[in-house]
Amino acid sequence: MAFRFALAAVLKYRESLEQRAYLALEKAQQDIVQTEQRSLACEERYSAARMRRDSDLGRGITSVHLQAEYEEELALRQEIERLKVQLQQLHARRQECLKTYEAARRNREVLDELRVQQFEAYRRDQAKREQKTLDDVFLSRRRRGQ
């Protein structure tokens, strides 16, 4: 008789929940990295625009061009602020995903540990049965020999 874990279907379901939670956590982390990269690129473009404006001011620039450069800087600054807010939201989402993943992992580990304990009990029981069979064979041979 082979070992059969009665809660195997539940364990498999919990493993799939854990995997799904892990993938959601990974996605949240990827979104954070991408947003941080976009924010960094925006910061670099903002710095370049400021240096360009300062350079243009030193050489003399028409007010129309100066106004356009200020508007570009303002748009970049607003984009940077928007990305900062988005990053805060993404960090909060990642924390939620992390909590969900940890709970799913704990739930799976509980069932996995139960399976291991039941398997060990099954092995001990099997060993006892085998030993009993060997003892019975030994005793029956001993009785025939007397």
C-alpha positions as CSV (number, residue, x, y, z in Angstrom):
1,M,0.0,0.0,0.0
2,A,1.6,3.3,-1.2
3,F,1.6,6.5,0.8
4,R,-1.3,8.8,0.0
5,F,-1.6,12.2,1.5
6,A,-5.3,12.9,2.1
7,L,-4.9,16.7,1.7
8,A,-2.8,16.5,-1.5
9,A,-5.3,18.5,-3.5
10,V,-5.4,21.2,-0.9
11,L,-1.6,21.3,-0.8
12,K,-1.4,21.6,-4.6
13,Y,-4.0,24.5,-4.4
14,R,-2.0,26.3,-1.7
15,E,1.2,25.8,-3.8
16,S,-0.6,27.5,-6.7
17,L,-1.7,30.3,-4.5
18,E,1.8,30.8,-3.3
19,Q,3.2,30.8,-6.9
20,R,0.5,33.3,-7.9
21,A,1.4,35.6,-5.0
22,Y,5.1,35.3,-5.8
23,L,4.5,36.3,-9.4
24,A,2.4,39.3,-8.3
25,L,5.3,40.3,-5.9
26,E,7.8,40.0,-8.8
27,K,5.5,42.1,-11.0
28,A,5.3,44.8,-8.4
29,Q,9.1,44.8,-8.0
30,Q,9.5,45.1,-11.8
31,D,7.0,48.0,-11.9
32,I,9.0,49.8,-9.2
33,V,12.3,49.3,-11.1
34,Q,10.8,50.5,-14.3
35,T,9.3,53.6,-12.7
36,E,12.5,54.4,-10.9
37,Q,14.3,54.2,-14.3
38,R,11.8,56.5,-15.9
39,S,12.1,58.9,-12.9
40,L,15.9,58.9,-13.2
41,A,15.7,59.5,-17.0
42,C,13.3,62.4,-16.3
43,E,15.6,63.9,-13.7
44,E,18.5,63.7,-16.2
45,R,16.4,65.4,-18.9
46,Y,15.4,68.1,-16.4
47,S,19.0,68.8,-15.4
48,A,20.0,68.9,-19.1
49,A,17.1,71.4,-19.8
50,R,18.2,73.6,-16.9
51,M,21.8,73.6,-18.1
52,R,20.7,74.4,-21.6
53,R,18.5,77.3,-20.4
54,D,21.3,78.7,-18.2
55,S,23.7,78.5,-21.2
56,D,21.1,80.1,-23.5
57,L,20.6,82.9,-20.9
58,G,24.3,83.6,-21.0
59,R,24.3,83.9,-24.8
60,G,21.1,85.9,-25.0
61,I,17.8,84.3,-26.0
62,T,14.5,85.6,-27.2
63,S,11.6,85.6,-24.7
64,V,9.6,83.1,-26.7
65,H,12.4,80.5,-26.6
66,L,13.0,81.2,-22.9
67,Q,9.3,80.7,-22.2
68,A,9.4,77.4,-24.1
69,E,12.3,76.2,-22.1
70,Y,10.6,77.1,-18.8
71,E,7.5,75.2,-20.0
72,E,9.6,72.2,-20.8
73,E,11.2,72.3,-17.3
74,L,7.8,72.7,-15.7
75,A,6.5,69.7,-17.6
76,L,9.5,67.6,-16.6
77,R,9.2,68.7,-13.0
78,Q,5.5,67.7,-13.0
79,E,6.4,64.4,-14.5
80,I,9.0,63.8,-11.8
81,E,6.5,64.6,-9.1
82,R,3.9,62.3,-10.8
83,L,6.4,59.5,-10.9
84,K,7.3,60.0,-7.2
85,V,3.6,59.6,-6.3
86,Q,3.4,56.5,-8.5
87,L,6.5,55.1,-6.8
88,Q,4.9,55.5,-3.4
89,Q,1.8,53.7,-4.6
90,L,3.9,50.9,-6.1
91,H,5.9,50.5,-2.9
92,A,2.6,50.2,-1.0
93,R,1.4,47.6,-3.5
94,R,4.6,45.7,-3.2
95,Q,4.2,45.6,0.6
96,E,0.7,44.2,0.2
97,C,2.0,41.6,-2.3
98,L,4.7,40.7,0.1
99,K,2.2,40.2,3.0
100,T,0.0,38.1,0.7
101,Y,3.0,36.0,-0.4
102,E,4.2,35.4,3.1
103,A,0.8,34.3,4.2
104,A,0.4,32.0,1.3
105,R,3.9,30.5,1.9
106,R,3.1,29.9,5.6
107,N,-0.2,28.2,4.7
108,R,1.6,26.0,2.2
109,E,4.4,25.2,4.6
110,V,1.9,24.1,7.3
111,L,0.4,21.6,4.9
112,D,3.8,20.5,3.6
113,E,5.0,19.9,7.2
114,L,1.8,17.9,7.9
115,R,2.5,15.8,4.8
116,V,6.1,15.1,5.9
117,Q,4.9,14.1,9.4
118,Q,2.3,11.8,7.9
119,F,4.8,10.3,5.5
120,E,7.2,9.6,8.4
121,A,4.4,8.0,10.4
122,Y,3.6,5.9,7.4
123,R,7.2,4.8,7.0
124,R,7.4,3.9,10.7
125,D,4.2,1.9,10.4
126,Q,5.5,0.1,7.3
127,A,8.8,-0.7,9.1
128,K,6.8,-2.2,12.0
129,R,4.7,-4.3,9.6
130,E,7.8,-5.6,7.9
131,Q,9.4,-6.4,11.2
132,K,6.3,-8.2,12.4
133,T,6.2,-10.3,9.2
134,L,9.9,-11.2,9.6
135,D,9.3,-12.1,13.2
136,D,6.3,-14.3,12.2
137,V,8.4,-16.1,9.6
138,F,11.2,-16.6,12.0
139,L,8.9,-18.0,14.7
140,S,7.1,-20.3,12.3
141,R,10.4,-21.7,11.0
142,R,11.7,-22.1,14.5
143,R,8.5,-24.0,15.5
144,R,8.8,-26.3,12.5
145,G,12.4,-27.1,13.4
146,Q,11.6,-28.2,16.9
